[in-house]
């Protein structure tokens, strides 16, 4: 195969691998645009996302997952086998391992949140990050936020990126190349520079966990853990008194970061040992 043929074949594999991603990217926007039109909403897009974005993201995830399942069934394929999701009945030891994956994700998420809060980052970068976060985490429907950000979004993203994408990249790309490529695409989908960097590193960990165990269930648990601190922080920040009490000083944030980093390192060592 010539160099040009390799490039062409690689491009075809990449395009095939990102097809499920297109649904995940465009369905929420289409639904929100439809909702704004039906309601004849006169406010800004940012205000609409803050007010109703979690509802439309919630519905989008359900529709996307249903469409994926129905499409695989129509094609005569085993949905769970194609996305490498094994839901066999766990024993007690396996349940404990799921919990450790969840705690590792939460520890890592807490550590990263503390680092972003404490580092002297450029004001423009922080402002852009805060604006992006507020549209998701400061909405009115907290229950939908918890369900969407804490459960449905991690589930859907793992199926898209670590389920479909990684398995489709393998016939052409080496394991390390596929892992980096899927993590890079995962990062770029988060748009904001801080989120892109955060999500890229997170994508590497999630892809590694899925590959080591040959089951995206473990990356799903870790991803849910990553998102858990953001959900809890948004709940605390809904109350000014609670926010001041828990996040009122840089020392407290530093303490949370140390706890998250130390516990994350210990849990990572355990997960790595089990994965190998």
C-alpha positions as CSV (number, residue, x, y, z in Angstrom):
1,X,0.0,0.0,0.0
2,X,1.4,3.4,-1.0
3,X,1.6,6.4,1.3
4,X,-1.4,8.0,-0.5
5,X,-3.4,4.8,-0.2
6,X,-2.6,4.6,3.5
7,X,-3.7,8.2,4.0
8,X,-6.9,7.6,2.1
9,X,-7.7,4.4,4.0
10,X,-6.9,6.1,7.3
11,X,-9.3,8.9,6.4
12,X,-12.1,6.4,5.6
13,X,-11.6,4.6,8.9
14,X,-11.6,7.9,10.8
15,X,-14.8,9.1,9.1
16,X,-16.4,5.7,9.8
17,X,-15.4,5.9,13.5
18,X,-16.8,9.4,14.1
19,X,-20.3,8.7,12.6
20,X,-21.8,8.0,16.0
21,X,-20.2,11.2,17.3
22,X,-22.1,13.3,14.8
23,X,-25.4,12.3,16.4
24,X,-24.1,13.1,19.8
25,X,-22.9,16.6,18.6
26,X,-25.9,17.6,16.6
27,X,-29.0,16.1,18.2
28,X,-28.9,18.4,21.4
29,X,-28.5,21.5,19.3
30,X,-31.4,20.5,16.9
31,X,-33.7,19.8,19.9
32,X,-32.8,23.1,21.6
33,X,-33.4,25.0,18.4
34,X,-36.8,23.3,18.0
35,X,-37.6,24.0,21.6
36,X,-36.8,27.7,21.2
37,X,-38.9,27.9,18.1
38,X,-41.9,26.2,19.7
39,X,-41.8,28.4,22.8
40,X,-41.0,31.5,20.7
41,X,-38.2,32.2,23.2
42,X,-37.0,35.8,23.0
43,X,-33.9,35.5,25.2
44,X,-30.3,34.7,24.4
45,X,-29.0,31.2,23.6
46,X,-26.9,31.3,26.8
47,X,-30.0,32.1,28.9
48,X,-32.0,29.3,27.2
49,X,-29.2,26.7,27.8
50,X,-29.0,27.8,31.5
51,X,-32.8,27.6,31.9
52,X,-33.6,24.4,29.9
53,X,-30.4,23.0,28.6
54,X,-30.2,20.1,31.0
55,X,-33.7,19.0,29.9
56,X,-32.8,18.9,26.2
57,X,-29.5,17.2,27.0
58,X,-31.3,14.6,29.0
59,X,-33.8,13.9,26.2
60,X,-31.0,13.9,23.6
61,X,-29.0,11.2,25.4
62,X,-32.1,9.0,25.7
63,X,-32.9,9.4,22.0
64,X,-29.3,8.8,20.9
65,X,-28.9,5.7,23.0
66,X,-32.3,4.4,21.7
67,X,-31.3,5.1,18.1
68,X,-27.9,3.3,18.5
69,X,-29.6,0.3,19.9
70,X,-32.4,0.2,17.3
71,X,-29.9,0.7,14.5
72,X,-27.7,-2.2,15.6
73,X,-30.7,-4.5,16.1
74,X,-31.9,-3.6,12.6
75,X,-28.5,-4.5,11.1
76,X,-28.6,-7.8,13.0
77,X,-25.6,-6.9,15.2
78,X,-25.3,-7.4,18.9
79,X,-25.3,-3.8,20.3
80,X,-23.4,-4.7,23.5
81,X,-20.8,-6.7,21.7
82,X,-20.1,-4.0,19.2
83,X,-19.5,-1.3,21.9
84,X,-17.6,-3.7,24.2
85,X,-20.0,-3.4,27.1
86,X,-20.2,-6.6,29.1
87,X,-23.0,-6.5,31.7
88,X,-22.5,-10.0,33.2
89,X,-23.6,-10.4,36.8
90,X,-20.8,-9.2,39.1
91,X,-19.5,-11.0,42.2
92,X,-18.7,-9.1,45.4
93,X,-15.1,-8.5,44.3
94,X,-16.2,-7.0,41.0
95,X,-18.7,-4.7,42.7
96,X,-15.9,-3.4,44.9
97,X,-13.8,-2.8,41.8
98,X,-16.6,-0.8,40.3
99,X,-16.8,1.3,43.4
100,X,-13.0,1.9,43.3
101,X,-13.3,3.1,39.6
102,X,-16.0,5.5,40.6
103,X,-14.0,6.8,43.6
104,X,-10.9,7.2,41.4
105,X,-12.8,9.3,38.9
106,X,-14.2,11.4,41.7
107,X,-10.8,11.9,43.2
108,X,-9.3,12.9,39.9
109,X,-12.2,15.3,39.2
110,X,-11.8,16.9,42.6
111,X,-8.1,17.4,42.1
112,X,-8.5,18.9,38.6
113,X,-11.2,21.3,39.8
114,X,-9.0,22.4,42.7
115,X,-6.0,23.0,40.4
116,X,-8.1,25.1,38.0
117,X,-9.4,27.2,40.9
118,X,-6.0,27.8,42.4
119,X,-3.7,28.3,39.4
120,X,-3.1,31.9,38.3
121,X,-4.5,31.4,34.8
122,X,-5.2,34.2,32.4
123,X,-8.4,36.1,33.2
124,X,-9.8,35.6,29.7
125,X,-9.3,31.9,29.9
126,X,-10.9,31.6,33.3
127,X,-13.8,33.8,32.1
128,X,-14.5,31.6,29.1
129,X,-14.3,28.5,31.3
130,X,-16.7,29.9,33.8
131,X,-19.1,31.0,31.1
132,X,-19.1,27.5,29.6
133,X,-19.5,25.8,33.0
134,X,-22.3,28.1,34.1
135,X,-24.6,27.1,31.2
136,X,-24.4,23.5,32.3
137,X,-24.0,23.6,36.1
138,X,-26.0,26.6,37.2
139,X,-29.3,25.8,35.6
140,X,-32.6,25.6,37.5
141,X,-33.3,21.9,37.1
142,X,-30.8,20.4,39.5
143,X,-32.3,16.8,39.4
144,X,-32.0,16.7,35.6
145,X,-28.4,18.1,36.0
146,X,-27.6,15.2,38.3
147,X,-29.2,12.6,36.0
148,X,-27.7,14.0,32.8
149,X,-24.2,15.1,33.9
150,X,-23.8,12.4,36.5
151,X,-25.2,9.4,34.6
152,X,-26.6,9.8,31.0
153,X,-23.8,12.0,29.5
154,X,-20.9,9.7,30.8
155,X,-22.8,6.6,29.6
156,X,-23.5,8.1,26.1
157,X,-20.0,9.6,25.7
158,X,-18.3,6.3,26.7
159,X,-20.5,4.4,24.1
160,X,-19.6,7.0,21.4
161,X,-15.8,7.4,22.2
162,X,-14.6,4.3,23.9
163,X,-17.3,1.9,22.5
164,X,-17.9,2.7,18.8
165,X,-14.9,4.9,18.1
166,X,-12.0,2.9,19.6
167,X,-13.3,-0.4,18.1
168,X,-13.6,1.2,14.6
169,X,-10.2,2.7,14.7
170,X,-8.4,-0.5,15.5
171,X,-8.5,-2.2,12.1
172,X,-6.2,0.5,10.7
173,X,-4.6,2.3,13.7
174,X,-2.4,0.8,16.4
175,X,-3.7,0.6,19.9
176,X,-1.7,3.6,21.1
177,X,-2.6,5.6,18.0
178,X,-6.3,4.8,18.4
179,X,-6.2,5.7,22.1
180,X,-4.6,9.1,21.5
181,X,-6.8,9.9,18.5
182,X,-10.0,9.1,20.3
183,X,-8.9,11.1,23.4
184,X,-8.0,14.1,21.1
185,X,-11.4,14.0,19.5
186,X,-13.0,13.7,22.9
187,X,-11.0,16.8,24.1
188,X,-11.8,18.9,21.0
189,X,-15.5,18.3,21.5
190,X,-15.4,20.2,24.7
191,X,-14.4,23.4,22.8
192,X,-13.1,25.6,25.7
193,X,-9.3,25.4,26.0
194,X,-9.3,24.3,29.7
195,X,-11.9,21.7,29.0
196,X,-10.1,20.5,25.9
197,X,-6.9,19.9,27.9
198,X,-8.8,18.3,30.8
199,X,-10.9,16.1,28.6
200,X,-7.9,14.9,26.5
201,X,-6.1,13.7,29.7
202,X,-9.3,12.2,30.9
203,X,-9.9,10.5,27.6
204,X,-6.5,8.8,27.7
205,X,-7.3,7.4,31.2
206,X,-10.8,6.3,30.1
207,X,-9.6,4.7,26.9
208,X,-6.8,2.9,28.8
209,X,-9.3,1.5,31.4
210,X,-11.6,0.3,28.6
211,X,-8.8,-1.4,26.7
212,X,-7.2,-3.0,29.7
213,X,-10.5,-4.6,30.8
214,X,-11.9,-5.0,27.3
215,X,-15.1,-3.6,28.7
216,X,-16.3,0.1,28.6
217,X,-18.2,-0.5,31.8
218,X,-15.1,0.4,33.7
219,X,-14.5,3.6,31.8
220,X,-18.2,4.4,32.4
221,X,-17.8,4.2,36.1
222,X,-14.6,6.3,36.1
223,X,-16.3,8.9,33.9
224,X,-19.3,9.1,36.2
225,X,-16.8,9.6,39.0
226,X,-15.1,12.4,37.1
227,X,-18.4,14.3,36.7
228,X,-19.5,13.7,40.3
229,X,-17.6,16.5,42.0
230,X,-19.0,19.0,39.5
231,X,-22.6,17.9,40.3
232,X,-22.0,18.1,44.0
233,X,-20.2,21.5,43.7
234,X,-23.2,22.9,41.7
235,X,-25.5,21.7,44.5
236,X,-23.5,23.5,47.1
237,X,-23.1,26.6,45.1
238,X,-26.9,26.9,44.8
239,X,-26.8,28.1,48.4
240,X,-24.6,31.2,49.0
241,X,-24.1,30.2,52.7
242,X,-23.1,26.7,51.8
243,X,-20.8,27.9,49.1
244,X,-19.1,30.3,51.5
245,X,-18.8,27.6,54.1
246,X,-17.3,24.9,51.9
247,X,-15.4,26.9,49.3
248,X,-14.8,30.2,51.2
249,X,-11.0,30.0,51.3
250,X,-8.2,29.0,49.1
251,X,-6.8,26.8,51.9
252,X,-10.0,24.7,51.8
253,X,-9.7,24.3,48.0
254,X,-6.1,23.4,48.3
255,X,-7.0,20.8,51.0
256,X,-9.6,19.3,48.7
257,X,-7.0,19.2,45.9
258,X,-4.5,17.4,48.1
259,X,-7.1,14.9,49.2
260,X,-8.2,14.3,45.6
261,X,-4.7,13.9,44.3
262,X,-3.5,11.6,47.0
263,X,-6.5,9.3,47.0
264,X,-6.5,9.3,43.2
265,X,-2.9,8.2,43.1
266,X,-3.6,5.3,45.5
267,X,-6.7,4.2,43.6
268,X,-4.9,4.5,40.2
269,X,-2.2,2.1,41.5
270,X,-4.9,-0.4,42.5
271,X,-6.8,-0.1,39.2
272,X,-3.6,-0.4,37.2
273,X,-2.6,-3.5,39.1
274,X,-6.0,-5.1,38.4
275,X,-6.0,-3.9,34.8
276,X,-2.6,-5.6,34.1
